[in-house]
Amino acid sequence: MSRGKKREYVVARITIKGKHFEILVDPELAFKLKEGEKVPLENVVISDYVYKDARKGLKASPEELREVFGTDDIYKIAEEIIKKGELQLTTEQRRALLEMKKKQIVMYIAKSAIDPRTRSPIPPSRIEKALEEARVAIDLYKSVEEQVPQVIKAISRILPIKLAKALLQVHVPSQYAGRVASQITKMGEVKKSNWLADGSLIVELEIPAGMQSEVIDKLNSLTKGNVVVKVLSVG
């Protein structure tokens, strides 16, 4: 495992069957892995060893690792320690990761919510401002989806907001229908799909209400502007 310039690291640790294990990891990449993102483990792990005490340099033996983890493969062990154990973050690292989690929550809400008065999407900057004014506490280790309901409830006292879905009717000409059909399931939930006699395609697509502009832009890109999109409902 070759290493270039010195990298920032933290200790990830876990206790199993009364035995303590530690590895040195990149804090941001380890956090992303813990959050469920796909991150190459060789980029996450800093050290070549699994330790019993990293500060003292006490290494776990291959026999101990096989006994507890069923393997002495450092990457498989590292993945289990990161996902099931805890990260020893510095104050600054924790602050940076909390800021990253806050931005993820803001973007999730921006894509999923509308202003119920105008039934239009709400800019992320307005959501972030309301979040700060409401002094919402973000939990570093709770998922975005878990925290959104409490965040919505807190900021609704400041900003009219409602989680909503939009139902779009998408009519695609025959020359682009195959391309769109292969991509549209990635944009939302297909409620209805109908191939017409002329080879064109009509789809009813349900998406988070805040993603209307993004989805319409994607459809226009796939069809070079030759698509007809109607908003059937928002709510």
N, C-alpha and C positions, 0 to 999 in steps of 0.2 A: 504494500500500500504506500505509494509514493506521496510525499507531501511537498508543496511548494512553500510559499511564504507562510509565516506564522498566522494561524487563524484564531479568531475568537472562539472560545468553547465554554460549555457549561457541563456539569455532571448530571447525567440521568441515572436514577437509582431505583431499585426495587428490592423488596424483601420477600422471599418465597421459602416456605418450610423452615422459617427461622434463620435463613441464610441471606446475607446482604450482598448485592451485586451492583457495580457502578460501571458506566462507560462515559467517555468524553465525546460530546456531540456539538455540532453547530446549532446554536440556540434557535435561530429562525427556521432552519430547515427541519429540525426536530419537532418544533411546534407545529409546522405545517403537516408533518407526517402524523402527529398525534391528532390533528384536526381531521384526518382522513384523506388528505391530498396524496397523490402519487409522487413520491420523491425518491430518486435513486439513493439507496442506503449507503453506497460508497461515497456519496457526497455529504451525507449526514454525519457519519462516524469519523471522528478525528484521530482516535488512537487505534493501535493494532491489538489492544488487549481489553479483556473484561477484568475489572478489579473487584477485590473485596473492600478495599479502601484506596480510592484513587489518590488522595492527598498523601498517604504514606507510601504509595507505590506498591501496595500489596496486591498481587495478581491472583485471580482464581485459577485453579488448575483445570486442565481439560477434563479430568475425571469428575470434578465438582460440577462443571458445566453440563456434562452429559447426564449426570445424575439428576440435576434439577430441571434442565431445559430439554433434555433428550437429544442434544446436539452440542458440538463445540464450534459450530459455524458462527463466527462473530456477527455476521449480518442478520442471521435469523434471531440470534439472542438479542442483538441491539433493537430490532423491531419490537420484540416483546417487551423489553425494558422501557422503551420510549412510549409505546401505546398503553401499557398497563401500569407503568411506574410514574414517577414525578420528575419534573425538571427543576433544578436548583438555579433559578434565574436571579440575576442582579436586579437592583431597583430600576436601573436604566433599561435593561433588557425587557423587564416586565412592562415598563411604561411604553416602550416601542411596540411590543406585541399587543398590548391593550389598544393602542391607537390603530393598529392594523385590524383588530377584531371590530372596533367601532366602525371603521370604514366599510367592512364587509356587511355589517348590520345595516348601515345607511344605504348601501347599494341594493341590498335585498329588499328593503322597504321601498326604495325608489322604483324598483321594478314591479313590485306587488301591490302598491297602494295608489289611491287617487284622492283628490280633493272632492268630497261628496257634493259640494256646492256646484262645482263646475264639471265634475266627472272627468277631469283631466289629470295627467300625471303630475307629481310634485317633484321639483328639482332636488337633487341630492343636497345642495347647499342649504335649502330651507329646512330639510329634515335634520341635517347636522346641527344647524343653529337651534332648532327646537329641542334637540337632544341635550345640547349644552345648557340651554335655559332651564330645562326640567331637571337638570343634574342627575341624569339617569346613570346608575352604577352598572358598568359592563363587567360581566364575569368572564375571565380569561378562559376558563375551562368548560363553560357551557357552550353548546353549539349555537350558531346563529339562529336556527329555526326555533330552538328552545326559548331564546331571549326576545324574539320579535314581538310576541303578544304583550309582554310586560312593557316593552319599549313603546309600542303603539299606544297602550293605555296611558302611559306617562305623558307622551308628547301630545296626545289628543286634547289635553287641557290648554295647550298653547296653539296647536295647529290643527285645523279641521282635516281629518285623515281617516281613511277606511281601506282595509284590505279588500281587493276586488279582482274579479276576472273579466276579461273582455272576450267576446265571441266574435270572431271574424269569419266572413265568407270570402274565400279566395278563389278566383276564376283564372285559370292558367291556360294559355293557348297550347295547342297540341305540340308545337315544336319545342316547348320548354317543360311540358307536363312530366316527362320521365325524370328530368333533373330535379324538379321541385318535389315530386313524389318521394324521391330518395332522401331528401333533406328536411322535409316539413315536420316529420315526427320529432326532430331535434329542437324545433322551435316551440312546441307546446303539445297539447293533447288533441289529437284528431277526433272530432265527434262524429263527423260524417265525411264520406268520400265517394264521389260519383264521377265515373268516366263517361263522357258524352260520346255520341256517335261520331262526331268529327275529331275525336282523339283528344279533345281538351278535358281539363280536370276541374271539378268544383269541390272544394274542401271547406268544411266548417271546422275552424281551429280555435281552441280555447287557450288563452295565454294569460299570464299575470297582466293586469290592466296597465301597469306602468311601462310595459315592454312594447306597446303598440307601435311606436315610431321605429324602434329597433327592428322589429319583425317585418314591418312594411318595407324598410330599407333593404333588408336581406332578400325579400321576395323580388323587389325591383332589381337588385343586383343579379339574381339568378336568371331573370327573364329579360334583362336589358330594358326594363321599364314597361314590358308588355304583360302586365298583370292588373287585374281589377280586384281591389280589396274593399269590402264594405264592412263597417262595424255594425253587427247585428244587435249587440247588447253590451252594456258595461254594468257590473254590479256584483 
